Amino acid sequence: MNYCSCIRKGGRDHQMKSEILKVQGMSCMHCKASVEGTLLQIEGVEEADADLDRAEVTVTFDEDMVELEDIKAEIEDIGYDVLNGE
């Protein structure tokens, strides 16, 4: 877990958190685009980058707006398996 930056929204500072998730089942550019697009639609997610070669998704989000478990659930809802524990 990394805290990567602090941004100001709505008159207050928000600590952005960056997590790398192991995601099984991504095999093509369509998979990459699907995962990234789904995550970027979540309020509080600032960045999403899927790496097919490593089977990882790096996601940067505001913990005050969205929980990591909700992000994982969204990935699983579109048919991929998140291998990280918790």
C-alpha positions in Angstrom: 0.0 0.0 0.0 1.3 3.4 -0.9 0.1 6.9 -0.2 1.0 8.7 -3.3 -0.3 12.2 -3.3 -2.4 14.7 -1.5 -5.0 16.6 -3.6 -7.4 19.3 -2.6 -11.1 18.7 -3.5 -14.1 20.5 -2.1 -12.0 22.7 0.2 -10.2 19.8 1.9 -7.2 17.7 1.3 -7.7 14.1 0.2 -5.0 11.4 0.6 -4.8 9.3 -2.5 -3.8 5.7 -2.0 -2.2 3.4 -4.6 -2.6 -0.4 -4.6 -1.4 -3.1 -6.9 -3.9 -5.9 -7.3 -3.1 -9.3 -8.8 -5.9 -10.0 -11.3 -6.4 -13.4 -13.0 -8.1 -13.7 -16.4 -6.9 -10.6 -18.3 -5.5 -11.8 -21.6 -6.0 -9.1 -24.2 -6.3 -5.4 -24.8 -10.1 -5.7 -24.5 -9.6 -7.1 -21.0 -7.3 -4.2 -20.1 -9.7 -1.6 -21.4 -12.6 -3.3 -19.7 -10.9 -3.4 -16.3 -9.6 0.1 -16.5 -12.8 1.6 -17.8 -14.9 -0.1 -15.1 -12.6 1.2 -12.4 -12.4 4.7 -13.7 -16.2 4.9 -13.5 -16.1 4.4 -9.7 -16.4 7.7 -7.8 -13.1 8.2 -6.0 -10.9 6.3 -8.4 -8.4 8.6 -9.9 -6.2 6.3 -12.0 -6.3 2.6 -13.1 -3.6 0.9 -15.1 -3.8 -2.8 -16.0 -0.6 -4.6 -16.9 -1.4 -7.8 -18.9 2.2 -9.2 -18.7 2.2 -9.0 -14.9 -1.5 -9.8 -14.4 -1.7 -6.7 -12.2 -3.9 -3.6 -11.9 -2.5 -0.5 -10.3 -5.3 1.7 -8.9 -5.1 5.1 -7.3 -8.1 6.1 -5.2 -9.4 8.3 -2.5 -10.0 6.2 0.7 -12.6 8.7 1.9 -14.7 8.0 -1.2 -14.3 4.3 -2.0 -12.9 1.2 -0.2 -10.5 -1.2 -1.6 -13.0 -4.1 -1.2 -15.5 -2.2 -3.4 -12.8 -1.8 -6.1 -12.1 -5.6 -5.9 -15.8 -6.4 -6.1 -16.2 -4.3 -9.3 -13.3 -6.2 -10.9 -14.9 -9.5 -9.9 -18.3 -8.4 -11.1 -17.0 -8.1 -14.7 -15.6 -11.6 -14.6 -12.0 -11.5 -13.3 -10.5 -12.9 -10.2 -8.6 -10.7 -7.7 -6.0 -12.8 -6.0 -4.9 -10.4 -3.3 -6.0 -11.4 0.2 -7.7 -9.4 2.8 
